[in-house]
Amino acid sequence: MPTHYPSPVASWVLPLALALAASAAAPRRAPGQVRPGIEVLLTDSSHLIVGKRVGLLTNQAGVDRAGRRDVDLLRAQGVHLVALFSPEHGFQGAADRRIVSSDVDRATGLPIYSLYGDSEAPGREALDGLDLVLVDLQDIGARYYTYVGTAVLLLQHAARRDLGVLVLDRPDPLGGEVVQGNVRAHPAPPTGLIGFLPVAMRPGMTLGELLLLANDALHIGARVTVIPAAGWRRDMYFDATGLPWVRPSPAIPELESALHYPGTCLFEGTNLSVGRGTPSPFQVIGAPWLDPTALIRRLRATEGKGEARGAERDALAGVALSADTATPEAPGDGKYDGRRLNVIRLRVTDRRRYDPPRAAVAVLVALRALYPDSLVFADARFDQLAAGPELRRAVLAGASASAIAESWRPALARFRRARLKYLLY
């Protein structure tokens, strides 16, 4: 991956971003003073939407600090809101299927057009009568999440129509300082909505920052304005913001699930369950054939072996593993419905030391050693998540977790430098 992206084509950032970014060096604020982009827009920058026909891409997480919906806030301020658009899981965030049909917001009568998957065609057509589209989605800080992909598709449709886009930014729930995992070498078309941007598994960027990067990296040329989240600092995890946690999608019920997601999501590309359909999705990894006690013992033994001792210990730093059972009920991924699974449960003990992608790779390597005939990769799915076949091939070839993580270091260093031009806070 190059050390920089193509120079901006038509991206621009609200001057307010510069002032807010400068505030990052200010004294630590008390929790509860972060204002999401929707509030900043309506209190400080409402002139940007006055007299315009406006569309809004959002879902149930598009709320202010008091939990009030963007839709209602905009209408109360007299904004001419014409159409609503939804990402994966629909406007209410409850659908867990490939096709999400268009609908109507019962409170306002506004049409809701899905921009996800096979059902996005009517949504594209609904953009034709607009002057401006707003984007307010809660990303969760991992390359695999489809909301970034949906927003990028919207940028492409908007650019073809010379339609302005306002991104109402929100904090990265995992903070914005840490960058982890492997890095996709080159951008790709966002056809699958996952893993197409040249970023790390955990990029440490907000949705607004990622869309500015995407606008350049994919040469979209959209007219993008980011309305920053006021008061957020890059060292803040979500529970320090004072904002209400609204489940961003069915399988992310709490921050603990989001903390593990940059690592455990890789297991979606295997025959192991990540706990979808249980109370703790992405906090467990399991299968009927797994012996979690043996797996944990293997991981701990590997930590103490020879030259790999220090590096392997780092792979599990900040996370506690325990043996447990779980029974998925109607899981969205269809894995092991109604079957009791043996699982390892992950619990974050030190956010500063925890590296979810590296821990996930350590588990994959141990599984391969213990269960070479039981662990099965869904090659296309795993490679999409892992930004290519290299990780899967390394695990199958018997590479150590430390060697795999070490191979990521040069690209991570380049990405850390490349992302600097897009950071707003």
N, C-alpha and C positions, 0 to 999 in steps of 0.2 A: 504494500500500500504506500502511495506517495506521502511525503511529509506535509503536503498541503492539498487542498481541494481547488478546483477551478475558481477563478475570481467570481464574486457574486454577479449574477445576471440581472435580477430585478428584485432581490431581497432587500428589505430595509427594516430597521428596527426603530420603534418609537423612541424619540430622544429621552423620554422618561426612563428608559432602560439604563441609560448611562448613569443617571443620578442614583437609581436603585442599586446598580452594580457597585457604585462607589460606597454605598452604605454597608457593604459587606465587612468593611474594616471598623464599623461602628461598634460600641460596646454591646455585649450580649443583651438581647431583649428578653422580657418575660414571655413564657409560652402564651399563645393566644392572640398574638398581634400580627400574624401573617394574614394578608388579604389576598384572596385568589384573584386572577385576572378579571373575572366578571365584575367584581366590586371596583377594581381600579378603573375599568372601562366606564362604568356608570357614574362614578364620582369624579373622576379626573379627565376623562377623554370621551365623553358622550358626543362631542361634536363630530366624531368620526362616523357616527351612525345616524345622525339627524337627517331626516328626509329621504332615507334610502330604503329600498325593498330588501329585506334581510332574511337570510337563511341561517339556520343554526344546526351544526353537527354536535350532538352531545348524547348523554344518557343519564341514568339516575344519579351519577356522581357529579353532575353539573349543577352545583349548589353553592350558595354563599356560606359565610361562617355560621349563620343561623339555620342552615339547612333548607333555605328557600330556593326553589328551582330557578334556573336561568330564564326559562320561558316566562314565568310569572314576573320576575324582576324586570325583564325587558319590556313586557307589555305594560306593566305599571308605569314605566317611564315614557310611554308613548311611542316606543320603537315599532316601526311597521314590520313586524315579524310575519313572514309569508309562508315559510315551509320549515319543517324540522327534518333532520337526517340522523340516522343511527348507525353505529358500528356493529361489530360482532356482538351477539347476545341481545340485540334489540334496544329500543329506547328505555325500557325498564330494566335492562340488564339481566333478565331471567331466562332468556332463550338459550338453549345449549345444543343447537343444531346448525347444519350447514346453511339452510335457507331461512332467512328472517323476512317475513312478508311485510309489505308496507301496511301502515295502520293509521289511526287517527288519535290524537291526544284528546282524551275525553273531557279534560278540564277546559280546553280552549277551542276544540274543533279543528285545530290545525292538522294538516296532513303530515304524516311521518313516513319518510322514504328511507328504506334500507340501502346503505352503501356497502353492504357486506356480501361477498360471494356471488352466487348465481342470481341474486335478487336485486342487483344494483342498477339495472338499466333504467327503471322509472326514476330513480334518484338522479341519475345523470341528466335526464330530460328536464327535471324540475329545476335545475340550476339556470335554465335559459332565461327565466324572467326576473332574475335577481340582480341587484347592484353590488351586493356584498354578502359574504358568508362568514359566519363566526365558527370557530372550532373550540370547544371546551370539553376535553376528554382527560380523565385521570390515567396517565400512564403509570406503570409500576417499576420502571427502571431496569428493564431487561430487553435484550434484542429480540426476543421471541414474541413479544406481545403484539397482537394484530392491530391495535388502535393506531399505532404510528403508521402502519401500512395503509389503513383506511384513510387517514388524514393525508398521506402522500398522494393517493389516488385522487382525492378531492383537489389537492393543489394542481395536479395535472389537468383535471377537468376545468378548473378555474382559469388556468393559464390559457387554455384554448379559447375561452370566452372573454378574456381580458377582465376577469372578475376578481376584485380585491378580496383578500383573506385576512381576517383578524384572528390570531391565535390567542385565546384567553388562557394564559399560562397557569400552571399549578406546580407545586413542589414535586421533585423526584422523591417518592417515599423513602428511598434508600439513601438519601443525601446526595450531594453532588460532588463529592471529593474523590471517592474511591472508584477506580477503573479496574475491572478484572475480567479474566477469561481470554479466549482467543479472539482474534479480530478478522473479520472478513476482508480479504485482500482487495476486492474491487466491488463497486456497486453493481446491482443487477436490477432488472425490471421488477417492480413490486407485485408481480402477478400472484404470488402465493401469500403476500402480506407479512411474511416472516423472514427475518434474517437477511434481507436484501441490501441493507445499508452497510457501508464499510466502517462498522463500529464494533466495539467489544461486546461480549455477552452482557456485561454490566457496564454501560457507557458512562454513568455518572452525569447524565444530562436530562434536562426537562424536555417535555414534549415540544415546547417552543424552540428550544435550542436544536433539537433533532430535526425539526422541520426546516430550520434555516440551513442546516447542514445538507439535508436532502435536496433542497431547492438548488443548491450549488452542485452537489455530487452527481445528481441525476440530470442536470442541465434543464430543469423544469421551466425556469423563467417566470414563476408566478409572482404577483405583487403581494408579498407577505409582510404583515406587521405583527409583531409579538407584543402583547400587553403583559408585562411581567407581573408576577405575584409579589406584591409589596411586603417587605419585611422578612422574606425568606433568605437564609444564608446557606451556603453549600454544606456546612457541617450539620445541618438540621435533618434528622430523620422525621418521618411524618408525625410521630407522636410528640414532637417538640413544637409543632406548628400551631397547636390550638384549634386546628380545623377538624370538623367531624369526619370520622372514618366512615365512608359509604362504600360498601362492597363494590369495587369497580367491575367485577365479573363474577359469575357464579362460583368459581373455584378459588377465589381470593377473598375469603370471608374476613380476614384480619391481617394485620401487619406481619405477624409471624410467618404466614404463608408467603407473603411478598418477599420477605428476607431470604427465604430458601429458594425462591423461584428461579433466579439466575443459574442455579446449579441443578436442582431436582427436575426442572422442566426437560432436561436432556433425556430423562427416562421415559418421556412420552414417545421417544423413538425406539423403545425396546418393548419386550413383553412383560415388563414389570409395571405394577400400578404405582401411581404417585398419590393415591388416596382420593382421587375424584369420587364423589358419592359418599364420602365419609365426612365427619365434622372437621377434619384437619387436612385438607388437600395440600399437596406439595410439602407437607411436613413429615410424610412417611414414604417409604419405598418398600414394596413387598410383592410377594407371589406365593402361591400355595406350596411351592417346592423349596422355598427359602428357609434356611435355618439362621435366624437373625443373630443368635448368640455366637454361632460359628463365624459369621461374617464380621461381627464386631471384634471377635478374638483375632481374626486374620488381619484386620485393619490395625489393631494395636500391636500385633507382632511385627507387622511390616514397618511400623514406626521405629522400631528398635534395631533394625537390621543394618549393620555396617555403614557404608558411606551414605546411604539414603536416610539415615536416622533423623538428622536435623530437618531435612527438606520434607520428609514424610510427616513428621510431627506438625509442621506448619500446615499441611493439607487439612488437618482436622482441628486446627487451633480455633478456639472460639465457638465450638459446637459440641454438644453432648449427644451421644448416641445411646439408645436403649432398645431392648427387644420388646416387642408388643404384638398385638393382633388387631386387625381391622376388617370390617365387612362392608364393601362398597354396595350402595343401594342406588340403582339406576344411574350409574356413573356416566358422565358425558362422553368419556372415551370408549365406553362399552367393555372395559376390561373387568372380568371376574365379578359380574353382577351377582350379588347375593352370596358370594363365596367368602368364607373366612380365610383371611390371608395372614401369613406371618410377615411381619414388617420390622424394619428398623425405624425408630422415631428420632427425628432430629430436633434439637432445641438450641436456640442461639444463647450462648452464655457470655460472649464478648463480641459486640458488633465491630469493634475496631480491628479485631484479629481475624474475624471470620471471612473466608474466601469461598463462597458457595460453588463457583465452577470448579475450583481445584478440589474441594471436598467431594463433589459429585464424581469427578474423574477418579479419585482414589477409591470410591465405592465401585465404580465400573471395573477398574483394574482388579480389585479383590473378587468381585463376582466372576469375572472371566477366569481367574485362577481356580476358584472353588467349583464353579458350575459351567465348564466349557461347553457342555452339551445342552444346558438348560437356558442359558442367557441367549436370547435371540434379538438381533437388531432388525428393525424395520428400516432398511437401508436408506430409502429415499427420504423418509420422514426424519430420521436421525441426522442425515447429512444436511438437510435443510436447516435444522436447529443449530448444527455445529458448523455451518458455513463451509461445507465441503466434506469429503470423505476422509480427510487426514486423521481426525481424531478417532473415528471408528477403526480405521486400519491400524492405527498405533495400538489401540487396546487389543485388537485381535492378534497383533503380532507379539504381544507380551511386553510392550514397553512399560516402564514404571510410571507411576503418577508424577513423580518428581521430574523425570525426563520430559514428559509431555508438557508439564507446566513451564519448564525451562525453555522449551521450544517456542513458547508464546511471547517471551520477553521482548525480543526486538520489535515485533509488530505492535505490542502494547506501548512501548516507548514512543514509537512514531505516532500512534493514535493520540496519545496524551498531548503531544505537541500540536497535532492537526486540529484537535477539538478546541483549542484555546480561542480561536477567532470567533467561535460561535457561543461562547459562554457569556451570559447576560448578568450573572450575579457574582 
